[in-house]
Amino acid sequence: AKYGAFVNLDLDRDLAKWLMENQGKVVKSQKENKVFLIKNGKKNLLSDLATLYSWGFVDTDIMIDADNLLSDVPLGEELGFWDGPLVKNIKQILLQRKELFPIFGQKFNELFIT
């Protein structure tokens, strides 16, 4: 049997290793406050705390890039709040059943007004 591995020759060896170790993690540099989800070899911006939470993370999940390699990671997309897995299902339900808007609206009002 033959075994192989995909190697992206455009990436520095240390960076490739860093990307493998940090796949699926949220990371920020030591210099900036921008937080990124490392996904598919790219850094994807999580623009605010609500978006971070909608993607299933909390602020204590944010790791600091001690190796200073985050700046070398290719930039991906800005991840949206409504695309986060924790809220995506609610969005889909509301798109299909608009009569539920008032019910969900009431729940969100209770959450944010209380």
N, CA, C and O of each residue as an XYZ file, in Angstrom:
456
protein
N       0.831     -1.182      0.000
C       0.000      0.000      0.000
C       0.870      1.238      0.000
O       1.937      1.276      0.614
N       0.396      2.239     -0.695
C       1.128      3.508     -0.733
C       0.409      4.526      0.135
O      -0.820      4.576      0.184
N       1.184      5.312      0.798
C       0.628      6.368      1.634
C       1.189      7.690      1.154
O       2.344      7.773      0.734
N       0.383      8.700      1.216
C       0.841     10.011      0.786
C       0.231     11.083      1.652
O      -0.675     10.840      2.449
N       0.745     12.252      1.474
C       0.217     13.396      2.212
C       0.206     14.594      1.286
O       1.079     14.745      0.432
N      -0.783     15.438      1.464
C      -0.853     16.664      0.691
C       0.089     17.680      1.319
O       0.018     17.936      2.521
N       0.954     18.247      0.526
C       1.885     19.252      1.024
C       1.722     20.510      0.188
O       1.847     20.479     -1.037
N       1.443     21.608      0.860
C       1.371     22.883      0.175
C       2.771     23.484      0.201
O       3.232     23.957      1.240
N       3.439     23.464     -0.936
C       4.820     23.932     -1.005
C       4.932     25.446     -0.889
O       6.034     25.978     -0.755
N       3.800     26.142     -0.941
C       3.825     27.598     -0.812
C       3.949     28.035      0.640
O       4.243     29.199      0.912
N       3.730     27.121      1.570
C       3.773     27.470      2.978
C       5.110     27.085      3.597
O       5.674     26.033      3.296
N       5.596     27.947      4.454
C       6.771     27.661      5.259
C       6.473     26.450      6.148
O       5.340     26.272      6.596
N       7.473     25.632      6.398
C       7.277     24.412      7.180
C       6.733     24.689      8.583
O       5.838     23.987      9.053
N       7.275     25.713      9.249
C       6.802     26.061     10.595
C       5.351     26.535     10.556
O       4.557     26.210     11.439
N       5.012     27.311      9.516
C       3.652     27.803      9.380
C       2.687     26.654      9.110
O       1.593     26.616      9.674
N       3.082     25.720      8.253
C       2.230     24.565      7.955
C       1.967     23.753      9.220
O       0.843     23.307      9.452
N       2.984     23.565     10.021
C       2.835     22.832     11.287
C       1.912     23.604     12.233
O       1.043     23.015     12.877
N       2.105     24.926     12.313
C       1.280     25.772     13.170
C      -0.186     25.689     12.752
O      -1.074     25.597     13.600
N      -0.435     25.722     11.444
C      -1.804     25.639     10.937
C      -2.460     24.310     11.314
O      -3.631     24.279     11.694
N      -1.718     23.231     11.212
C      -2.261     21.918     11.581
C      -2.605     21.878     13.070
O      -3.647     21.346     13.455
N      -1.744     22.433     13.894
C      -1.946     22.415     15.344
C      -3.099     23.320     15.776
O      -3.735     23.073     16.801
N      -3.367     24.363     14.996
C      -4.369     25.352     15.394
C      -5.655     25.294     14.581
O      -6.526     26.151     14.734
N      -5.780     24.293     13.721
C      -7.003     24.109     12.941
C      -8.209     24.032     13.882
O      -8.215     23.244     14.828
N      -9.230     24.855     13.617
C     -10.441     24.828     14.423
C     -10.358     25.605     15.726
O     -11.286     25.560     16.533
N      -9.260     26.315     15.943
C      -9.088     27.090     17.180
C      -9.250     28.582     16.889
O      -9.124     29.020     15.745
N      -9.529     29.347     17.927
C      -9.599     30.801     17.798
C      -8.321     31.408     18.377
O      -7.892     31.087     19.485
N      -7.735     32.299     17.578
C      -6.404     32.811     17.891
C      -6.363     34.315     17.645
O      -7.028     34.831     16.746
N      -5.577     35.001     18.451
C      -5.282     36.410     18.189
C      -3.793     36.626     18.368
O      -3.120     35.873     19.072
N      -3.284     37.668     17.717
C      -1.858     37.961     17.826
C      -1.585     38.676     19.140
O      -2.506     39.107     19.834
N      -0.316     38.792     19.464
C       0.070     39.498     20.679
C      -0.075     41.007     20.497
O      -0.161     41.751     21.473
N      -0.102     41.455     19.230
C      -0.090     42.888     18.930
C      -1.479     43.471     18.684
O      -1.702     44.652     18.948
N      -2.425     42.655     18.178
C      -3.743     43.160     17.810
C      -4.836     42.445     18.594
O      -4.615     41.377     19.165
N      -6.007     43.049     18.610
C      -7.144     42.430     19.299
C      -8.062     41.661     18.367
O      -9.055     41.094     18.822
N      -7.759     41.625     17.073
C      -8.602     40.874     16.143
C      -8.495     39.381     16.449
O      -7.409     38.850     16.685
N      -9.658     38.721     16.438
C      -9.710     37.290     16.742
C     -10.098     36.544     15.474
O     -11.015     36.944     14.756
N      -9.382     35.451     15.209
C      -9.595     34.671     14.005
C      -9.857     33.210     14.331
O      -9.279     32.656     15.266
N     -10.735     32.595     13.551
C     -10.922     31.150     13.581
C     -10.049     30.576     12.486
O     -10.164     30.967     11.324
N      -9.177     29.651     12.847
C      -8.310     29.009     11.866
C      -9.102     27.866     11.254
O      -9.488     26.915     11.933
N      -9.334     27.988      9.938
C     -10.197     27.026      9.253
C      -9.707     26.861      7.825
O      -9.557     27.840      7.093
N      -9.458     25.617      7.434
C      -9.004     25.301      6.072
C      -7.763     26.079      5.658
O      -7.663     26.547      4.524
N      -6.828     26.212      6.575
C      -5.558     26.862      6.271
C      -5.623     28.372      6.156
O      -4.691     28.999      5.652
N      -6.728     28.968      6.624
C      -6.873     30.423      6.564
C      -7.329     30.963      7.908
O      -7.905     30.244      8.724
N      -7.060     32.245      8.121
C      -7.565     32.912      9.322
C      -8.832     33.658      8.932
O      -8.826     34.493      8.027
N      -9.920     33.341      9.630
C     -11.234     33.905      9.340
C     -11.663     34.782     10.501
O     -11.744     34.322     11.641
N     -11.936     36.044     10.209
C     -12.212     37.035     11.238
C     -13.542     36.792     11.946
O     -14.576     36.586     11.309
N     -13.492     36.821     13.265
C     -14.686     36.845     14.118
C     -14.745     38.273     14.657
O     -14.005     38.618     15.578
N     -15.616     39.098     14.092
C     -15.545     40.547     14.284
C     -15.953     41.043     15.671
O     -15.568     42.145     16.062
N     -16.717     40.259     16.415
C     -17.130     40.714     17.737
C     -17.438     39.510     18.633
O     -17.430     38.359     18.194
N     -17.707     39.818     19.894
C     -17.933     38.762     20.884
C     -19.187     37.943     20.581
O     -19.195     36.729     20.784
N     -20.244     38.595     20.098
C     -21.472     37.870     19.768
C     -21.210     36.850     18.658
O     -21.722     35.731     18.700
N     -20.413     37.242     17.672
C     -20.080     36.323     16.574
C     -19.228     35.168     17.086
O     -19.432     34.020     16.692
N     -18.284     35.465     17.954
C     -17.465     34.415     18.566
C     -18.352     33.377     19.242
O     -18.157     32.175     19.063
N     -19.330     33.846     20.023
C     -20.242     32.940     20.720
C     -21.133     32.173     19.740
O     -21.410     30.993     19.951
N     -21.585     32.842     18.665
C     -22.466     32.156     17.712
C     -21.754     31.013     16.997
O     -22.393     30.094     16.484
N     -20.425     31.078     16.968
C     -19.638     30.010     16.353
C     -19.231     28.939     17.368
O     -18.451     28.039     17.055
N     -19.768     29.046     18.588
C     -19.563     27.993     19.578
C     -18.345     28.174     20.460
O     -17.905     27.225     21.109
N     -17.794     29.374     20.494
C     -16.621     29.638     21.322
C     -16.977     30.663     22.392
O     -17.968     31.383     22.274
N     -16.166     30.716     23.425
C     -16.276     31.746     24.455
C     -14.929     32.457     24.541
O     -13.929     31.976     24.008
N     -14.912     33.600     25.213
C     -13.677     34.388     25.235
C     -12.491     33.646     25.838
O     -11.349     33.924     25.470
N     -12.728     32.721     26.743
C     -11.610     31.965     27.320
C     -11.014     30.955     26.334
O      -9.962     30.378     26.606
N     -11.675     30.737     25.194
C     -11.125     29.843     24.161
C     -10.059     30.530     23.311
O      -9.308     29.861     22.602
N      -9.986     31.855     23.377
C      -9.061     32.595     22.521
C      -7.629     32.342     22.971
O      -7.272     32.552     24.130
N      -6.821     31.887     22.021
C      -5.411     31.614     22.291
C      -4.567     32.762     21.743
O      -4.910     33.359     20.722
N      -3.478     33.063     22.413
C      -2.535     34.080     21.944
C      -1.480     33.390     21.089
O      -0.935     32.356     21.475
N      -1.200     33.964     19.935
C      -0.198     33.413     19.019
C       1.207     33.718     19.538
O       1.796     34.739     19.184
N       1.733     32.837     20.370
C       3.062     33.024     20.960
C       4.169     32.880     19.921
O       5.273     33.386     20.120
N       3.882     32.190     18.811
C       4.898     31.965     17.769
C       4.967     33.100     16.749
O       5.835     33.097     15.876
N       4.064     34.060     16.853
C       4.013     35.190     15.915
C       3.900     34.751     14.462
O       4.548     35.322     13.585
N       3.078     33.739     14.206
C       2.885     33.252     12.846
C       1.523     33.641     12.264
O       1.290     33.466     11.068
N       0.636     34.161     13.090
C      -0.710     34.489     12.620
C      -0.685     35.471     11.452
O      -1.500     35.360     10.536
N       0.226     36.416     11.473
C       0.291     37.405     10.392
C       0.668     36.771      9.054
O       0.394     37.345      7.999
N       1.291     35.601      9.086
C       1.676     34.908      7.853
C       0.572     34.012      7.289
O       0.684     33.519      6.167
N      -0.487     33.805      8.060
C      -1.588     32.936      7.632
C      -2.431     33.688      6.602
O      -2.779     34.847      6.824
N      -2.761     33.051      5.485
C      -3.614     33.711      4.482
C      -4.962     34.114      5.081
O      -5.548     33.389      5.885
N      -5.433     35.288      4.668
C      -6.702     35.806      5.175
C      -7.854     35.122      4.471
O      -7.891     35.043      3.243
N      -8.788     34.630      5.257
C     -10.004     34.027      4.717
C     -11.111     35.060      4.695
O     -10.905     36.193      4.262
N     -12.287     34.670      5.163
C     -13.440     35.562      5.126
C     -13.779     36.057      6.523
O     -13.306     35.518      7.523
N     -14.612     37.101      6.573
C     -15.162     37.532      7.848
C     -16.381     36.666      8.120
O     -17.308     36.624      7.311
N     -16.384     35.979      9.249
C     -17.467     35.065      9.584
C     -18.633     35.847     10.184
O     -18.440     36.682     11.067
N     -19.816     35.577      9.709
C     -20.992     36.305     10.154
C     -21.658     35.686     11.374
O     -21.570     34.481     11.609
N     -22.320     36.532     12.136
C     -23.058     36.084     13.316
C     -24.090     35.024     12.944
O     -24.164     33.979     13.590
N     -24.894     35.286     11.901
C     -25.986     34.386     11.533
C     -25.507     33.115     10.846
O     -26.299     32.198     10.628
N     -24.224     33.046     10.502
C     -23.673     31.829      9.911
C     -23.086     30.902     10.968
O     -22.735     29.760     10.671
N     -22.981     31.387     12.189
C     -22.463     30.563     13.275
C     -23.380     29.385     13.534
O     -24.601     29.539     13.516
N     -22.814     28.207     13.776
C     -23.633     27.010     13.947
C     -24.660     27.098     15.074
O     -25.690     26.427     15.012
N     -24.409     27.903     16.095
C     -25.352     27.978     17.210
C     -26.594     28.795     16.878
O     -27.622     28.638     17.538
N     -26.527     29.660     15.875
C     -27.709     30.448     15.505
C     -28.221     30.120     14.110
O     -29.323     30.525     13.740
N     -27.438     29.399     13.347
C     -27.817     29.086     11.961
C     -29.133     28.314     11.892
O     -29.960     28.575     11.018
N     -29.329     27.373     12.800
C     -30.566     26.587     12.808
C     -31.781     27.456     13.080
O     -32.833     27.268     12.469
N     -31.642     28.410     13.998
C     -32.756     29.320     14.284
C     -33.087     30.133     13.037
O     -34.257     30.314     12.698
N     -32.057     30.619     12.360
C     -32.278     31.403     11.140
C     -33.028     30.585     10.097
O     -33.958     31.087      9.467
N     -32.631     29.331      9.912
C     -33.289     28.467      8.927
C     -34.758     28.240      9.280
O     -35.625     28.271      8.407
N     -35.025     28.015     10.549
C     -36.408     27.817     10.996
C     -37.232     29.064     10.700
O     -38.348     28.971     10.188
N     -36.676     30.237     11.026
C     -37.414     31.485     10.822
C     -37.641     31.785      9.342
O     -38.668     32.359      8.980
N     -36.701     31.406      8.490
C     -36.881     31.627      7.054
C     -38.005     30.747      6.503
O     -38.711     31.139      5.573
N     -38.161     29.582      7.072
C     -39.185     28.653      6.593
C     -40.545     28.893      7.247
O     -41.585     28.607      6.655
N     -40.528     29.419      8.473
C     -41.786     29.572      9.207
C     -41.868     30.973      9.801
O     -41.611     31.184     10.987
N     -42.226     31.904      8.963
C     -42.240     33.312      9.361
C     -43.220     33.598     10.502
O     -43.070     34.594     11.210
N     -44.224     32.728     10.683
C     -45.175     32.938     11.780
C     -44.511     32.806     13.154
O     -45.095     33.193     14.167
N     -43.297     32.263     13.188
C     -42.584     32.108     14.456
C     -41.805     33.366     14.856
O     -41.304     33.453     15.977
N     -41.703     34.341     13.942
C     -40.974     35.577     14.251
C     -41.400     36.205     15.572
O     -40.540     36.540     16.388
N     -42.716     36.379     15.811
C     -43.115     37.018     17.074
C     -42.674     36.226     18.306
O     -42.285     36.809     19.317
N     -42.736     34.923     18.217
C     -42.347     34.079     19.358
C     -40.857     34.228     19.643
O     -40.447     34.435     20.786
N     -40.049     34.118     18.581
C     -38.605     34.268     18.767
C     -38.264     35.696     19.172
O     -37.383     35.920     20.002
N     -38.974     36.669     18.578
C     -38.750     38.065     18.935
C     -39.001     38.313     20.406
O     -38.249     39.035     21.061
N     -40.056     37.713     20.922
C     -40.375     37.854     22.347
C     -39.263     37.249     23.199
O     -38.855     37.838     24.200
N     -38.778     36.087     22.807
C     -37.707     35.439     23.577
C     -36.437     36.285     23.573
O     -35.778     36.438     24.602
N     -36.099     36.838     22.390
C     -34.910     37.684     22.326
C     -35.100     38.965     23.118
O     -34.159     39.437     23.756
N     -36.311     39.544     23.089
C     -36.589     40.723     23.893
C     -36.437     40.423     25.381
O     -35.863     41.216     26.128
N     -36.960     39.265     25.805
C     -36.808     38.864     27.211
C     -35.337     38.751     27.568
O     -34.920     39.143     28.657
N     -34.573     38.223     26.663
C     -33.141     38.025     26.896
C     -32.402     39.349     27.014
O     -31.556     39.520     27.892
N     -32.725     40.288     26.123
C     -31.942     41.525     26.065
C     -32.521     42.666     26.886
O     -31.797     43.604     27.221
N     -33.780     42.615     27.214
C     -34.386     43.717     27.963
C     -34.318     43.465     29.461
O     -34.246     44.411     30.245
N     -34.341     42.224     29.860
C     -34.347     41.890     31.287
C     -33.063     42.290     31.957
O     -32.902     42.080     33.160
